Amino acid sequence: MLTDKSEISFYRYGKNYDDLNEPKKLVWNVVYEDWSARKVVVFNIFEHGSFFNDLINIKKELKKQFGKENEEIQSSKEAFKFFEEKVSRSLSYYYGSKAEWEIILTSWPPYVENEEIDRLIKEREEHIKKWGNFYRTDVCLDIATKIDVYTQVKLNWVQFMNYLWNNLDLIKKSKK
């Protein structure tokens, strides 16, 4: 049995961590479509420089209004409400309702009406006749919804806010 914490090493996201409960940097992953790579990718929202800078500024405001020490701040319900409101606004500003942060969710297999299938077949045949090959076409899905990064985070809002609140010390400028 290992009792010495120094003997334990965890490997996560390509980096070593001494303790999974105390990450060295903030990580909250979401998915979005990278248009240039034409694929769905996983993205850590804290790697968005402007959003993270907003968090740093929110933390500064928090310290100015509610105290200098994290323990002092974290014991205040008013401070938490202030922090939550500011984070929600910032998250919405950087990630809400912007096409570059949206992904389409649909059922599997996707439901496509007969008329749409006929259109796709016709379009494919016309493209092959004209160009000699067929690359791809867009499909109109009946059951589909767009979800942006903001909504993905809001789906787990309580956990997200608890994670941020309990890791205030990780909201700081990185040393380069």
BATI-785047 format. One record per residue (C-alpha): residue number from 1; x, y, z. Coordinates in nm, 2 decimals, decimal comma, padded with zeros to 4 digits, m for minus. Example, Ala and Ser with C-alpha at 12.3 -4.5 7.8 and 13.67 -1.06 7.14 Angstrom:
// BATI-785047
k:u:v:w
1:01,23:m00,45:00,78 .
2:01,37:m00,11:00,71 .
This chain:
// BATI-785047
k:u:v:w
1:00,00:00,00:00,00 .
2:00,13:00,34:m00,09 .
3:00,12:00,59:00,19 .
4:00,37:00,85:00,07 .
5:00,20:01,09:m00,17 .
6:00,52:01,15:m00,35 .
7:00,52:00,79:m00,48 .
8:00,19:00,85:m00,66 .
9:00,19:01,01:m01,00 .
10:m00,11:01,05:m01,23 .
11:m00,10:01,11:m01,60 .
12:m00,38:01,30:m01,76 .
13:m00,42:01,51:m02,07 .
14:m00,05:01,45:m02,16 .
15:00,08:01,60:m01,83 .
16:00,17:01,46:m01,49 .
17:m00,03:01,56:m01,19 .
18:00,05:01,49:m00,83 .
19:m00,32:01,48:m00,73 .
20:m00,63:01,46:m00,95 .
21:m00,82:01,68:m00,70 .
22:m00,57:01,96:m00,74 .
23:m00,50:02,02:m01,11 .
24:m00,21:02,25:m01,20 .
25:m00,43:02,43:m01,45 .
26:m00,80:02,47:m01,51 .
27:m00,95:02,22:m01,75 .
28:m01,31:02,22:m01,88 .
29:m01,34:02,05:m02,21 .
30:m01,62:02,10:m02,46 .
31:m01,66:02,00:m02,83 .
32:m01,70:02,21:m03,13 .
33:m01,65:02,18:m03,51 .
34:m01,31:02,31:m03,63 .
35:m01,41:02,43:m03,97 .
36:m01,06:02,46:m04,11 .
37:m00,98:02,10:m04,01 .
38:m01,33:01,98:m04,09 .
39:m01,37:01,77:m03,78 .
40:m01,51:01,78:m03,43 .
41:m01,25:01,86:m03,17 .
42:m01,22:01,87:m02,79 .
43:m01,13:02,22:m02,66 .
44:m01,04:02,34:m02,31 .
45:m01,24:02,66:m02,27 .
46:m00,97:02,81:m02,04 .
47:m00,72:02,81:m02,33 .
48:m00,92:03,10:m02,49 .
49:m00,69:03,39:m02,40 .
50:m00,94:03,66:m02,37 .
51:m01,19:03,46:m02,17 .
52:m00,91:03,36:m01,93 .
53:m00,80:03,72:m01,90 .
54:m01,16:03,81:m01,81 .
55:m01,15:03,55:m01,54 .
56:m00,83:03,71:m01,40 .
57:m01,00:04,05:m01,40 .
58:m01,31:03,91:m01,24 .
59:m01,09:03,76:m00,96 .
60:m00,92:04,11:m00,91 .
61:m01,27:04,27:m00,88 .
62:m01,37:04,00:m00,64 .
63:m01,06:04,06:m00,42 .
64:m01,12:04,43:m00,43 .
65:m01,48:04,41:m00,32 .
66:m01,48:04,11:m00,08 .
67:m01,13:04,07:00,06 .
68:m00,77:03,98:m00,02 .
69:m00,75:03,61:00,07 .
70:m00,92:03,33:m00,12 .
71:m01,05:03,17:00,21 .
72:m01,21:03,50:00,31 .
73:m01,37:03,54:m00,03 .
74:m01,48:03,18:m00,06 .
75:m01,68:03,20:00,26 .
76:m01,90:03,48:00,13 .
77:m02,23:03,39:m00,05 .
78:m02,24:03,75:m00,19 .
79:m01,90:03,70:m00,34 .
80:m02,00:03,38:m00,50 .
81:m02,31:03,54:m00,65 .
82:m02,10:03,83:m00,78 .
83:m01,85:03,59:m00,93 .
84:m02,11:03,36:m01,08 .
85:m02,28:03,66:m01,26 .
86:m01,96:03,79:m01,40 .
87:m01,84:03,45:m01,52 .
88:m02,18:03,39:m01,69 .
89:m02,16:03,72:m01,87 .
90:m01,80:03,66:m01,99 .
91:m01,88:03,30:m02,09 .
92:m02,18:03,42:m02,29 .
93:m01,98:03,70:m02,45 .
94:m01,70:03,47:m02,58 .
95:m01,88:03,15:m02,64 .
96:m02,25:03,21:m02,68 .
97:m02,44:03,20:m03,01 .
98:m02,14:03,23:m03,23 .
99:m02,12:03,00:m03,53 .
100:m01,75:02,91:m03,48 .
101:m01,84:02,76:m03,14 .
102:m02,15:02,57:m03,24 .
103:m02,19:02,20:m03,32 .
104:m02,50:02,02:m03,46 .
105:m02,65:01,74:m03,26 .
106:m02,88:01,49:m03,42 .
107:m03,01:01,14:m03,35 .
108:m02,82:00,83:m03,46 .
109:m02,89:00,72:m03,72 .
110:m03,00:01,07:m03,84 .
111:m03,36:01,09:m03,97 .
112:m03,38:01,22:m04,33 .
113:m03,70:01,26:m04,52 .
114:m03,76:01,08:m04,85 .
115:m03,76:01,41:m05,04 .
116:m03,42:01,50:m04,90 .
117:m03,28:01,15:m05,00 .
118:m03,41:01,21:m05,35 .
119:m03,25:01,55:m05,36 .
120:m02,91:01,40:m05,24 .
121:m02,92:01,13:m05,50 .
122:m03,00:01,37:m05,78 .
123:m02,73:01,62:m05,67 .
124:m02,47:01,34:m05,65 .
125:m02,56:01,22:m06,00 .
126:m02,54:01,57:m06,14 .
127:m02,21:01,64:m05,98 .
128:m02,05:01,32:m06,11 .
129:m02,18:01,39:m06,46 .
130:m02,04:01,74:m06,45 .
131:m01,71:01,69:m06,26 .
132:m01,65:01,31:m06,28 .
133:m01,64:01,27:m05,90 .
134:m01,84:01,34:m05,59 .
135:m01,69:01,49:m05,27 .
136:m01,97:01,57:m05,03 .
137:m02,30:01,76:m04,98 .
138:m02,49:01,90:m04,69 .
139:m02,79:01,72:m04,56 .
140:m03,11:01,88:m04,42 .
141:m03,18:01,70:m04,10 .
142:m03,53:01,70:m03,95 .
143:m03,42:01,62:m03,60 .
144:m03,11:01,84:m03,53 .
145:m03,02:02,11:m03,29 .
146:m02,73:02,35:m03,26 .
147:m02,55:02,37:m02,93 .
148:m02,27:02,62:m02,86 .
149:m01,99:02,61:m02,60 .
150:m02,19:02,84:m02,37 .
151:m02,48:02,60:m02,36 .
152:m02,25:02,30:m02,31 .
153:m02,11:02,47:m02,00 .
154:m02,45:02,58:m01,88 .
155:m02,57:02,22:m01,89 .
156:m02,33:02,15:m01,60 .
157:m02,34:02,50:m01,45 .
158:m02,34:02,41:m01,08 .
159:m02,04:02,17:m01,13 .
160:m01,86:02,43:m01,34 .
161:m01,91:02,71:m01,08 .
162:m01,80:02,48:m00,80 .
163:m01,49:02,38:m00,99 .
164:m01,40:02,74:m01,06 .
165:m01,48:02,86:m00,71 .
166:m01,28:02,59:m00,55 .
167:m00,99:02,66:m00,78 .
168:m00,97:03,04:m00,76 .
169:m00,59:03,01:m00,70 .
170:m00,55:02,87:m01,05 .
171:m00,69:03,19:m01,21 .
172:m00,37:03,38:m01,25 .
173:m00,14:03,50:m01,53 .
174:00,08:03,22:m01,64 .
175:00,46:03,26:m01,60 .
176:00,63:03,24:m01,94 .
